[in-house]
Amino acid sequence: MNNDPLIQAAVDIRLRAYAPYSRFLVGAAVETTDGQIYSGCNVENAAYPEATCAEAGAIAAMVAQGGRHIRRVAISGGVDTACPPCGGCRQKIREFASPDTPVTMASPTGEILLVRTLAELLPDSFGPDNLA
C-alpha cells in the first residue's frame, strides 16, 4: 500500500486489467490540476493492435469527466521493474500535460521505482502550443 492516493489508484486499478494474452497487468492514474484522480487499466484484444493502454484509459476517463490538464501521472506495471509509458501514450499524456509533469513508475505494490518528467520521456515534444 502506498500513501500517495495517485500511486495507490494506479496500483488498485491494475488488478482490473483485462490481459488474457500477455498476462501483463498495467494500471495508470492521472491527477488533474484541480486534484481529481482518474484511472485506467490495459484492455487487450485478440486483435492485438486494438488493445488499449492503461494510460490511454486514464486519459479517456479524465476527458469524459471534463478534465483537461494533467498535473501528475502514476503507472503500476506488471513486474517489479519500472513500466514506462509507450511512445503513443507519452504523446497522449503530452496533449494534456506540460513537459515538466512528473511520471511515477511504481511496482504492483506501490513501491516507487522511477520518476521522470514528461520532457525526459519525450524530449523535444510536439504539443498543443506548437499549433498556436
C-alpha positions as semicolon CSV with decimal commas, in nm:
position;residue;x (nm);y (nm);z (nm)
1;M;0,000;0,000;0,000
2;N;0,122;0,348;-0,088
3;N;0,028;0,667;0,100
4;D;0,009;0,868;-0,222
5;P;-0,352;0,839;-0,348
6;L;-0,240;0,876;-0,710
7;I;0,002;0,585;-0,691
8;Q;-0,248;0,377;-0,495
9;A;-0,513;0,442;-0,762
10;A;-0,275;0,303;-1,027
11;V;-0,195;0,000;-0,810
12;D;-0,564;-0,070;-0,741
13;I;-0,689;-0,033;-1,100
14;R;-0,406;-0,258;-1,227
15;L;-0,592;-0,554;-1,077
16;R;-0,888;-0,483;-1,306
17;A;-0,681;-0,504;-1,625
18;Y;-0,801;-0,738;-1,896
19;A;-0,483;-0,906;-2,020
20;P;-0,563;-1,271;-2,103
21;Y;-0,297;-1,290;-2,376
22;S;0,011;-1,126;-2,227
23;R;-0,093;-1,156;-1,861
24;F;0,090;-0,823;-1,818
25;L;-0,133;-0,608;-1,598
26;V;-0,089;-0,231;-1,604
27;G;-0,273;0,040;-1,415
28;A;-0,236;0,414;-1,463
29;A;-0,376;0,718;-1,289
30;V;-0,366;1,086;-1,371
31;E;-0,418;1,374;-1,132
32;T;-0,559;1,694;-1,276
33;T;-0,467;2,044;-1,173
34;D;-0,786;2,060;-0,964
35;G;-0,682;1,749;-0,766
36;Q;-0,916;1,495;-0,926
37;I;-0,776;1,146;-0,992
38;Y;-0,877;0,934;-1,290
39;S;-0,755;0,581;-1,351
40;G;-0,744;0,324;-1,627
41;C;-0,609;-0,024;-1,695
42;N;-0,488;-0,201;-2,004
43;V;-0,753;-0,386;-2,205
44;E;-0,621;-0,642;-2,451
45;N;-0,796;-0,772;-2,759
46;A;-0,743;-1,085;-2,967
47;A;-0,661;-0,842;-3,248
48;Y;-0,354;-0,703;-3,070
49;P;-0,343;-0,359;-3,237
50;E;-0,689;-0,291;-3,093
51;A;-0,571;-0,310;-2,731
52;T;-0,595;-0,006;-2,505
53;C;-0,307;0,103;-2,282
54;A;-0,373;0,190;-1,919
55;E;-0,255;0,548;-1,968
56;A;-0,496;0,598;-2,259
57;G;-0,778;0,461;-2,044
58;A;-0,699;0,701;-1,761
59;I;-0,684;0,996;-2,000
60;A;-1,015;0,894;-2,160
61;A;-1,177;0,876;-1,815
62;M;-1,041;1,222;-1,735
63;V;-1,168;1,375;-2,058
64;A;-1,509;1,207;-2,020
65;Q;-1,547;1,384;-1,685
66;G;-1,437;1,722;-1,820
67;G;-1,072;1,716;-1,713
68;R;-0,818;1,877;-1,942
69;H;-0,494;1,944;-1,751
70;I;-0,275;1,670;-1,603
71;R;-0,056;1,760;-1,303
72;R;0,092;1,413;-1,231
73;V;0,089;1,060;-1,373
74;A;0,142;0,725;-1,196
75;I;0,185;0,386;-1,360
76;S;0,191;0,047;-1,189
77;G;0,333;-0,226;-1,411
78;G;0,307;-0,600;-1,405
79;V;0,652;-0,674;-1,263
80;D;0,896;-0,523;-1,017
81;T;1,074;-0,319;-1,282
82;A;0,968;0,025;-1,399
83;C;0,693;0,021;-1,660
84;P;0,732;0,341;-1,862
85;P;0,455;0,454;-2,096
86;C;0,485;0,351;-2,461
87;G;0,562;0,618;-2,718
88;G;0,198;0,665;-2,815
89;C;0,095;0,714;-2,454
90;R;0,376;0,961;-2,398
91;Q;0,228;1,171;-2,678
92;K;-0,125;1,129;-2,538
93;I;-0,004;1,250;-2,198
94;R;0,169;1,546;-2,368
95;E;-0,163;1,659;-2,513
96;F;-0,285;1,736;-2,160
97;A;0,038;1,790;-1,965
98;S;0,337;2,020;-1,966
99;P;0,691;1,890;-2,023
100;D;0,773;1,924;-1,651
101;T;0,490;1,688;-1,547
102;P;0,624;1,407;-1,325
103;V;0,555;1,049;-1,433
104;T;0,598;0,800;-1,148
105;M;0,651;0,432;-1,224
106;A;0,566;0,202;-0,934
107;S;0,570;-0,168;-0,863
108;P;0,246;-0,367;-0,826
109;T;0,267;-0,299;-0,451
110;G;0,318;0,075;-0,492
111;E;0,692;0,097;-0,438
112;I;0,828;0,390;-0,638
113;L;1,077;0,253;-0,889
114;L;1,143;0,550;-1,115
115;V;1,029;0,910;-1,159
116;R;1,087;1,103;-1,481
117;T;0,945;1,423;-1,619
118;L;0,749;1,407;-1,941
119;A;1,033;1,604;-2,104
120;E;1,276;1,327;-2,010
121;L;1,042;1,063;-2,153
122;L;0,951;1,264;-2,462
123;P;1,223;1,519;-2,541
124;D;1,154;1,794;-2,793
125;S;0,787;1,700;-2,788
126;F;0,513;1,830;-3,013
127;G;0,214;1,963;-2,823
128;P;-0,085;2,194;-2,849
129;D;0,137;2,501;-2,807
130;N;0,310;2,412;-3,134
131;L;-0,016;2,478;-3,316
132;A;-0,081;2,818;-3,157
